[in-house]
Amino acid sequence: MTLDCSSLRRAVASLDEALALERDAIVRDEVVQRFELTYELCWKFIRRSLADSDGSEAIESLARRDLFRLAARRGLIGDAEPWFDYHRARNESSHTYDERKADEVAQQAERFAGDARALLLVLESRHA
């Protein structure tokens, strides 16, 4: 099955664009926002890709951690552990807002961007 990755490609490019800017409070907040969007798309694309191979019923019932573990076993992502951290950062950024948390999430976004790019490449190669 073909998977249209154009929305994920745009989100990753948008995150990379924000990360390339000189950091101030406004840019940091934009990085956090773009991280949130890109993370949400990543895990949903992981789920779609796995549902294509394993069936949607088997995948829909998986908890997020199990989804990332399966994605790592199937070669969609290199290692599930960083994705657990990205999920935690995403939850923190949407439920708690203060300067310190925003700085932490922005730093996490820098690490995440490389993994998001890698996932996009795998998805595009498998679902072209």
N, C-alpha and C positions, 0 to 999 in steps of 0.2 A: 504494500500500500504506500502511496506517496503521502508525505506529510509536508504541508506547506509551512516552512520555517521562516517565512518572511517577517512575521511579527517578532519572533525571537531575534532574528538577525538585526532588525531595527533597534530593539531594546538593548542588545549587547553593544551596538555601535553608539547608542545614546549614552550608555553608562561609561564607555571608554572615553567619549567626548568630554563628559563632566569630570572624569578622573584626570584628564590631561590639563585641566584648568588650574591656575594658581588658586590655592585653597584659602577661602575666607568663610565666614559663617554662612553666607548665602550659597556659595558653591558647595559647601559641606552638606547643607540641607538638600540641595539638588542631587548630590551624589546619593544621599540616603533614599530619596524618593525614587531615583532611577534604579538603585539596588533593589528596592522593594518590588518594583514592577518586573524587573528582569528575573529575580528569584521566583516570583509567582509563575511567570511563563516557563522557566526552566523545569520546575517540578511538574507542571501540567504537561509539558512536552515529554518528559520522562515517562509519565503515566500513560500518555497516548502511545508512545513507542512500544512500551512493554505490553499494553493491552492489544496492540496489533499482533504481537507474537504469542502472548499467553492467553488472550481472551479477556474481555473487559471485566467479567465477573470476578475472575481471580485477582485482578489488579485493583479494582475498585475497593475491595475489602481490606487492602493492605494499609497498615499504619504508615505514616510518613517515613519513619526510620527503616521499616522493612522494605519500603519502596526504594529507598536509597541503597540499601544493602543488595537488593536484587539488581538494581541498575549497575552497581559496581561489579557484581558477578557476571552480568551480561556485557560488560565492557562499554556501557554508555558513559560512565564516569570512572575516574581512576580509583577513588577511595571514598567510601561512604562517610567516614568520620568528619571531614571538613563540611560536608553538606548538613550534618547535624548542627554544627556551629552556625552555618548560614541560616538554618531554620530558626535557631534560637535568636540570632540577631534580628531576623525579620519580625519575630514575635515581639521582641523588646522594642523595636523601632515603632511598631504600630500601637503598642499599649502603654508605653512610657516615653515621655519626652523630656529630656533635660540635656544640657550642653555636653556633659560627660558621656552619656549614652549615645548621643549623636556622633561624637568624635569616635567612639568605639565602633559604631556601625559603619561609619565612613572608612575606617581602617579595614574592617572586615570586607567591605565592598571592593577594596583594592585586591585582596586575595581572591575573592569570589570571581572577579572579572575574568581572570585566566581560566578558571574552571568552567565558567559559562561559555567562553569562547571554545574551549575544548569540546564541551558537550554539543555545541552548535555544529562543529565540524563533523563529529560522529553522526549526529542526526542527519545532516545533509548527505553524508556519504551513504548511509544506510537507506535513506528514504528518498533518494533522488528520482 
